[in-house]
């Protein structure tokens, strides 16, 4: 039985290796000695010197690295395999003309065991190259080049984040969240809402923006009016300065709003009664928002044995007295642009 010759491993020379070749040549070492130090064959060093040397015959590591980079970048081009096999190319063109996507074409070839074959990404690269662009009009996107991805914003992490699983079981656990205007309006005006589940008490305020400092200032003002032992928040970057809230804070798991259900339900109740989802919060005054929360806190809840949130909060010591909210005139509570408002 004929033995197959074992293929020798191959690796490209690095910038560090080329720097050593230049240094050894200047110090008078032979190519065999350089090859032994680098752990490569002597022919590798010989070809490197002959192909990468400068016009004056000297070997320079910077020039050699640049020549190697250019040669490596030009060694392959998009769609090279498809252009090498005319039958494969004709098959892809025929399938594309039938308005089949590259994913369909590649998956079908794999299922049928067709060889040679390529994957969907290779077909896209070929279509977006100069050889395949005449058939890009058959794609569903009608694009002739790859869509440029948007530059991702650097993600900021919340410092000293404590998991909700470490929150004590006893105590008045408040929950906080934001309710915002529609994204299409391009406004940063939002509202901060805090709910104390033990009494279903609501407290909140409007925010001109969602910066962490603005959120911290608003939370300190809200927490001065209610007595809570800790706060449960989501992972929004507006909660970055949670250490300055003046209360112990705990965070839900990522993408788990159900871990603070009471404030989510409270936002839904506020939306349903007073501020529908399409409401622009720029048209809402602070006095009108406080009046809405006052109305909700005064409702008789079945879950509270038909008591109001104010009555239960007073009994539990969450608030000292029921706050007085001046209704004022109707025009001061809601501007003309508000599409829906509660009739006082």
ABEGO torsion letter per residue (X at the ends): XBBBBBBBBBBBBBAAAAAAAAAAAAAGBBAAAAAAAAGBBAAAAAAAAAAABBAAGBBBAAAAAAAAAAAAAAABBBGAAAAABAAAAAAAAAAAAAGBBAAAAAAAAAAAGBOBBBBAAAAAAAAABAAAAAAAAABAAGBABBBBBBBBBBBBBBBGBBBAAABBABEBBBBBBBBBBBAAAGBABBBBBBBBAAAGBBBBBBBABABAAAAAAAAAAAAAABBBABBBBBABAAAAAAAAAGBBBBBBBBGBAAABAAAAAAAAAAAAAABBAABBAAABBAAAAAAAAAAAAABBBAAAGGBBAAAAAAAAGABABBBBBBAEBAAAABBAABABBBBX
